[in-house]
């Protein structure tokens, strides 16, 4: 019988080695590090907003955020939270209606600012999974965020036969009927 192409190179001369190698263990990105480094909150935030910042970094969702590349957007989000707090306090103090330039009663312009800011906040919250619906759209639930990498891998590597998988019903090229598979 004839060969199938040129002779193989000597394994020592090959540049690429396809030999089985030990796999490198990668850290579980969802596991909590022993000590989480909480970045400092942006300067000038209200006490309540600083407390929210600390609470965010203590939450399981924060494990999914990169404290380096995501930090500018997170700082912007918390600056917007702070702006909303201040704007709402001002509207509470001055009321929904204020005196216009001609002495007439007009709707407080801060209400429009609050509405626009809330829209920006919603967008950033969705990006970081800060609501149940946002976590679902990111395919993350708190239960899954708490799972370890080993738990996730065990779902894929679990042994045993799958009775629902028709590929297991083929033996020696013949499809078995239900009476033979039971």
N, C-alpha and C positions, 0 to 999 in steps of 0.2 A: 504494500500500500504506500502510495506516495505521501510525502510530507505536506504540511499545510503552510508553506511559506518558508522564509529564511530560518536558519538555525537560531536558537536563542543565544543572546549574549551571555558571557560569563557573568554571574551575579556580582562579582567584585568590580566589574567594569561598568555596570549599569549606573546611570546618574540618579535615577529615581528608584527607590526601593519600596515595593508594595508589600513588604513583609508586615505581618501583624505587629503592632506596637501597643504598648500600654497606653491606655487613654488617660489624658490629663484630667484630674478632678477639678471641676470648676465650682467656685463658691455658689451657694444657693442665693440668687438675687432677692428672694422673698423672705429669707430668714433674717431675723433681727441681728444686727451685729452686736457684739458684746457691749460696746459703748457707742451709742449713736451721737455723732457730732451734730449739734443743732447750730446752724448758722445764726449769727446775730441778726435781729430784726432791723429793718431800715430805721434810720434815725428819725426822731420826731413823731413817732406813733403814739397814740393814746394808750393808756394802761390796758384798756380792754382789748385793743388790737394786738398789743404785745403778748397778752395772755392767749389770744387766739393763735398767734404765731407759734408759741410754745406747744399748744395743744395739737396743732397740725403736725408738727415734727414728731410728736409722741404717738401719732396715730399709725395704724398699719398701712394706710394709703401712702404715707410719706416714704415708705420703703421703696415705692415704685418710682419716686422722683429722684433725679440726679441732682445732688446738692451743688453741682458746679454749673452744668449747662442749663438747668431749669431755674436756677436762682434768680436771674433777672425777671422772668415772668412771674415767679412767686412773689418777689418784692413788689412788682407792679400790682398784683392781685391784692396784697395786704395794704398797699398805699390806697387802692380804691376802696377797700373795706373801711379804712380810716377816714377817707373823704366822705363816704356815705354816712358814717357815724356823726361827723361834724355837721354835714348838711342837714341831716334829720334833726339834730339838736337845734339848729338855727331855725328850721321851719317850725318846730314845736314852740320855740320861744317867740317868734314873730308872727306865727299863724300862716294859714294857707293863702290868705288875702292880705296884700300890702297896698300902700298908697302909691299910685303911679305918678308920673311927672306932672300931670294936670290936676292932681288931687283926687283922681278917681280910684276906686278899688279895683285892683288887678290881681290876677293869680300870681303867687310868688314864683319868680323865675327859677328859684332853686328846685322847684318841683320838676321842671323839665331836665335840669342838670342831674337830679337824682334818678330820673327815669333812664337817661342815657347811660349813666354810670352803672346802674343795675344791669343793663344789657351787656356791658363790657365785663362785669363781674361774672355773669352767667357763662359767657364764652370761656373765660379763663377757668372757672370751676369745672366746666365740662372737659376741658383739656387735661385737668389733673384728677378727674374722677372724684370730685367732692360732693356728689349726690348719688343716690342709689341708681338713678337712670343713667348717669354719666359712667358709673362703674360698669353697668351692663353693656353700654356701648363700647367700652374699652375691654370687654370680655374679662372683667375682674370683679369678683365679689369678695367681700371681707373673708368669707370662708376659704376661698381659694388663695387669697393673699396670705393667709396664715398657714397654708399647707407648705410642707417642706418639699424640696426638689425630689427627695426620695419618694414621698407620697405620690407626687405627680408621675414620676417614672414608673412606679409600681402599677399604675393603672394601665400602662402600655405594655409592660413586660410580664404581666400576670400569666402564669401558665394555665394549662387546662384547655379542654376543647370547648369550642363555641357551637352549641347545638343549632344556632340560627344561621351560621355561616355555611352557605351551600358549597363552598370550596372544600369543606371537609367531607362532603358526601361522595367524592370521586375516589374510587379505588381502582388502580390498574387501568385507568382510562374509561372505566364504566361508571355511570351515574347510578348511585344506589337509590332505591325508592325508600319511602318512610318506614316500611316494615323492616328493611334491612339495617337501618341506622339506629333503631331502637334497642 
